[in-house]
Structures are given as C-alpha cells and as structure tokens.
C-alpha cells in the first residue's frame, strides 16, 4: 500500500513538472500592447488582469491571472490572439480561457473553464 501511494505521488509530481515545462511564456523580445483589468463572475468571482504582447514574429499573445475573491487563490493563464479571438490555457492543467477583443480595443470579454467552474469575465484597458 505504501508503494502504491509513493508511486501515485511521484506520478503527480512528474505531471506537474511536465506541465511546467510545457507552459509557453511570452517570447523574449515581445513588446507590451496593453493591460486590461476587470471582473470574473459565475461559479467563481474575483478580478482578472490580461496583458497583451506583440511577439518578434508579429503574433499577438496574452498572459495574465485571475484571483478568486473567496479564498485569494490566483491562477495564471496564457494564450494566443488570432484576429479578435483569444484562446488560452489556465495554469498547468487546470482549464481553458477564451475571449474576444472588441474591434476598437476598448473591451475584452470571454469565459473560463476549470475544475468544476464555468465563469464569465470582462475587462477594460488600463492606462
């Protein structure tokens, strides 16, 4: 029984480390495009910050975090922007975040799905 628990713990540790290695941070040389702040609600309530970057290759990517108001836990996320559509992942294996940036850049909104939560979010640019 002890060996089974030990193996299970080692497998969890291995998955966590593999997830860390697979996260793609914002590429070196990327330039900040904007910072958006807003709220998350529905299933989980709290605040969200989204940072947009232009990569050296000309792509747009985002990163950020949301904070659960109930317990103060924060979760990081990152992803890509194609046109006005955003698609990304939350943490290592926690879930997904998607959204849409308004044509004039004045708002972004979307949904996030992780664990048992399906929440909605929106954010406005911070100057």
Buried (B, 14 or more C-beta within 10 A) or exposed (E): EEEEEEEEEEEEEEEEEEBEEEEEEBEEEBEEBBBBEBBBEEBBBBBBBBBBBBBEEEEBBBBBBBBBBEEEEEBBBBBBBEEEEBBBBBBBEBBBBBBBBEEEEEBBBBBBBBEEBEBBBBBBBEE
